[in-house]
């Protein structure tokens, strides 16, 4: 844990180690204020602070070594044969999906011809995990980050009109960090340091992740020992190892914004993000037929970037 703390947070100095609420720099038109730093522990499904305090952080499912080194190289080689288009904040992208105007909530099939054929084996492997049961991706967005371009992505929620609950990202070529923040001003309960010999009953069946498991209370503390801070004063770092797959759902999807800061891109990093349809476009929804057509196109796996 100490090594993980250092590897994740040493690159964030001084933003994370300043006193909470103190301005540590200027970005755009105003000062940047630091937040209380926490590290997500996938085996326990909790976020741990540098002082040992912690809180439950549900809605994250992390699978390490989801693809092999050879598969990683094959996927990236395939992407590099296609055109990368310039995007925002130093990123390049490739889109496999329908044309969407999110502000007007309009979409059209356009030239969408499906997900790329190399993704079929990835999708088949996803379905082996309970958290991705019934996952039908209709969009794949490949993003190319590089430190030389200052690549990053600002804190944001993904759209929820078209896209469903589960966001799935495959992280390739280098480690990085998802930074999770919230605008919620309500109170978050922080549990005190786990005492030696006390454990959370949170081991998952595959040993990868336990955020969706039921936790038992730590017998080494009383509720009177807990403290409270606003959600908006907290920042949670989720370490994404190279070749890992991460699923965000539930609170991690709808309550916490996710971002990747520039300082967490040290080398080239490529990711593929897969999205499913929302209830409105799924079975029984108002736009079920359109959704069914999009799924059929996507899962033909004959796509080219649009």
PyMOL commands that set and color helices and strands:
alter all, ss='L'
color gray80, all
select helices_A, chain A and resi 2-12+69-80+117-126+130-132+147-149+223-225+231-233+251-254+262-264+279-281+288-298
alter helices_A, ss='H'
color red, helices_A
select strands_A, chain A and resi 23-27+30-33+36-41+46-49+54-56+60-63+85-86+92-96+99-101+106-108+139-145+153-156+163-172+176-181+187-190+227-230+234-240+245-248+257-260+269-277
alter strands_A, ss='S'
color yellow, strands_A
deselect
rebuild
show_as cartoon
